[in-house]
């Protein structure tokens, strides 16, 4: 039951720049090796000049940092990779990386998130091992990220940029990362964990696919046989004050009617 009107544009978030950050460890032996590799592996579609990665076809640019090895990467990818069941072999590869690239771009929309997603894939193909979305806390093996971009559909960005199974101390379940693609995150209270995750996922996909106007105190239901939930604007976010995770678009709370 989705009784909402469609909207033509995303809600504007005034005076706020939304950035997505991707972390990509790799086995390049030097910055120079990466510069040559990104050009050859993409046939010149991407080039690196200074701290800028440029997509020469789309005329899009991204800020990148080329950093020394970081001993914390194994544990970071192990924790962030749980939802994708990353393998121990992959984690060992992450643990043996030589350099780390961080790619940063203004996002906050499906189109812009798609652009940085493909830029991340280009870096993976140039010698990256895996990828972690710093602005969601979700990690992927190289093939997992690439698969999301095969036969690409906009809705695939949800699985790439959103983590929808975080449990709050009070037992609520919530999502993190919807700001990467231009929407509010969702919090569900009073439901079993798996039911809450399913509800968050379907409600989020509904927003992505149908792009509706949603008003405070409207109701939502997965279908005519499922419970109804009241939608309210939650002012207190679980990630409030955490720069990478806080959602400037806001947070919806779904409570059973």
C-alpha positions in Angstrom: 0.0 0.0 0.0 1.9 3.0 -1.3 -0.5 6.0 -1.2 2.1 8.7 -2.1 2.4 11.1 -5.0 5.4 11.0 -7.2 8.0 13.8 -7.0 10.0 15.2 -9.9 13.1 16.2 -7.9 14.9 15.2 -4.8 14.4 17.3 -1.7 17.0 20.0 -1.6 19.4 20.0 1.3 20.4 23.7 1.5 24.0 24.7 2.3 25.1 21.1 2.7 27.6 19.2 0.5 27.1 15.5 0.6 30.3 13.5 -0.2 30.7 9.8 -0.7 34.1 8.2 0.1 35.4 4.9 -1.2 38.5 3.2 0.3 40.4 0.9 -2.1 43.6 -0.9 -0.9 45.8 -2.2 -3.7 49.2 -3.7 -4.6 50.7 -0.9 -6.7 54.4 -0.6 -6.1 54.3 3.2 -6.4 52.1 6.2 -7.3 53.6 6.2 -10.8 52.6 2.6 -11.3 49.0 3.4 -10.5 49.0 6.4 -12.8 50.1 4.2 -15.7 47.8 1.3 -14.7 44.6 3.4 -14.5 45.2 4.7 -18.0 46.1 1.3 -19.6 43.3 -0.7 -17.8 40.6 1.8 -18.8 42.1 2.6 -22.3 42.4 6.2 -21.3 38.9 6.7 -20.0 40.3 7.5 -16.5 43.5 9.5 -15.9 45.1 10.6 -12.6 46.6 14.1 -12.4 47.8 15.2 -9.0 45.0 14.6 -6.5 42.3 14.4 -9.3 40.9 11.3 -11.0 39.3 12.4 -14.3 36.8 10.5 -16.4 37.7 11.9 -19.8 34.5 10.7 -21.5 32.0 12.1 -18.9 34.2 15.0 -17.9 33.7 14.0 -14.3 36.4 14.4 -11.7 37.0 13.0 -8.3 39.4 13.8 -5.5 41.8 11.0 -4.6 44.4 10.4 -1.9 47.2 7.9 -2.5 48.2 6.7 0.9 50.8 4.4 2.4 49.9 1.0 3.7 47.5 1.0 6.7 47.8 -1.9 9.2 44.1 -1.4 10.2 42.7 -2.4 6.8 42.4 -6.1 7.6 40.2 -5.5 10.6 38.3 -2.7 8.9 37.3 -4.9 5.9 36.6 -7.9 8.2 34.0 -5.9 10.1 32.5 -4.0 7.2 32.5 -7.1 5.0 30.4 -9.2 7.2 27.1 -8.4 5.4 28.7 -9.5 2.1 30.4 -12.6 3.6 33.8 -11.7 2.3 36.3 -14.6 2.4 39.3 -15.1 4.6 41.4 -15.3 1.4 40.2 -11.9 0.4 40.9 -10.5 3.9 44.4 -11.9 3.7 44.9 -10.1 0.4 43.7 -6.9 2.0 46.1 -7.4 4.9 49.0 -7.6 2.4 48.2 -4.4 0.5 50.9 -1.9 -0.3 48.9 1.3 -0.8 45.4 2.7 -0.2 43.5 5.0 -2.4 40.6 7.1 -1.1 38.3 8.5 -3.7 35.9 11.3 -2.7 33.2 13.0 -4.7 30.1 15.1 -4.2 27.1 12.8 -4.4 23.6 12.9 -2.8 21.9 11.7 -6.0 21.5 8.4 -7.8 23.3 9.8 -10.9 26.3 11.0 -8.9 26.5 7.9 -6.8 26.6 5.9 -10.1 29.4 7.9 -11.4 31.7 7.3 -8.3 30.7 3.6 -8.3 32.1 3.2 -11.8 35.2 5.3 -10.9 35.7 2.9 -8.0 35.5 -0.1 -10.4 38.1 1.5 -12.6 40.5 1.7 -9.7 39.8 -1.9 -8.8 40.6 -3.0 -12.3 43.8 -1.0 -12.2 45.1 -3.1 -9.3 42.7 -2.5 -6.4 41.9 -5.5 -4.2 38.6 -4.6 -2.7 36.4 -1.6 -1.9 34.8 -0.2 1.3 32.2 2.5 1.2 33.4 4.7 4.1 30.1 6.6 4.1 28.1 3.5 4.8 30.5 1.1 6.5 30.1 -1.7 3.9 32.9 -3.6 2.2 33.0 -5.6 -1.0 35.4 -8.0 -2.8 36.3 -6.9 -6.2 34.0 -9.3 -8.0 31.1 -8.4 -5.8 31.4 -4.7 -6.7 31.8 -5.5 -10.4 28.7 -7.7 -10.4 26.6 -4.8 -9.0 27.6 -2.8 -12.1 27.0 -5.5 -14.7 23.7 -4.9 -16.5 23.6 -1.8 -14.3 20.2 -0.6 -13.0 19.9 2.4 -10.7 18.4 0.3 -8.0 21.7 -1.6 -7.7 23.1 1.4 -6.0 21.1 0.6 -2.9 23.1 -2.7 -2.3 26.3 -0.8 -2.9 25.9 2.3 -0.8 23.4 1.4 1.9 23.8 -0.9 5.0 20.3 -1.7 6.2 20.8 -4.1 9.1 22.3 -2.0 12.0 20.8 -2.6 15.4 20.4 0.3 17.8 20.9 -0.3 21.6 17.2 -0.1 22.2 16.6 -2.9 19.7 15.5 -0.7 16.7 17.0 -1.5 13.3 18.1 1.2 11.0 19.9 1.9 7.7 23.0 3.9 7.0 24.1 5.3 3.7 21.0 6.5 1.9 22.5 10.0 1.8 25.0 8.7 -0.7 22.1 8.3 -3.2 19.9 11.2 -2.2 17.3 9.9 0.3 16.5 9.7 4.0 17.6 6.7 6.0 15.0 4.5 7.8 14.6 3.3 11.4 12.1 0.6 12.4 11.1 0.0 16.0 9.3 -2.8 17.7 9.8 -5.5 15.0 11.9 -8.7 14.8 15.2 -8.1 13.2 14.6 -9.9 9.9 11.2 -8.4 9.5 12.6 -4.9 10.2 15.4 -5.4 7.6 12.9 -6.6 5.0 10.7 -3.5 5.7 13.6 -1.1 5.5 14.7 -2.6 2.2 11.3 -2.6 0.6 10.5 1.0 1.8 13.9 2.2 0.6 13.5 0.5 -2.9 10.1 2.1 -3.1 11.7 5.5 -2.6 14.4 4.8 -5.2 12.1 3.4 -7.9 9.0 5.5 -7.5 10.6 8.7 -6.1 7.5 9.6 -4.1 6.6 12.6 -2.0 6.2 11.3 1.5 4.6 13.3 4.3 4.9 13.0 8.0 2.3 10.6 9.6 1.3 8.9 6.4 1.2 5.1 6.5 3.0 2.4 4.5 2.5 -1.3 4.0 4.4 -3.8 1.9 1.1 -5.2 0.5 -2.6 -5.4 1.3 -2.0 -8.4 3.6 0.8 -6.9 5.7 0.8 -4.6 8.7 0.6 -0.9 8.3 3.3 1.4 9.6 3.1 5.0 10.4 5.9 7.2 8.9 7.3 9.9 11.1 10.2 12.3 10.7 12.7 11.2 13.4 14.8 14.2 14.5 17.3 12.2 16.5 19.5 10.1 14.2 21.6 7.2 15.5 24.6 8.6 13.5 24.1 12.3 14.5 27.4 14.1 14.6 29.3 11.4 12.8 30.4 13.1 9.6 30.7 10.1 7.3 27.4 8.5 8.4 25.0 11.3 9.4 22.3 11.8 6.8 21.6 15.5 6.0 18.3 14.5 4.3 17.0 13.1 7.6 15.6 9.9 8.9 12.2 8.2 8.6 10.8 6.2 11.5 8.3 3.4 10.8 6.1 2.2 13.7 3.4 -0.4 13.5 -0.1 1.2 13.6 
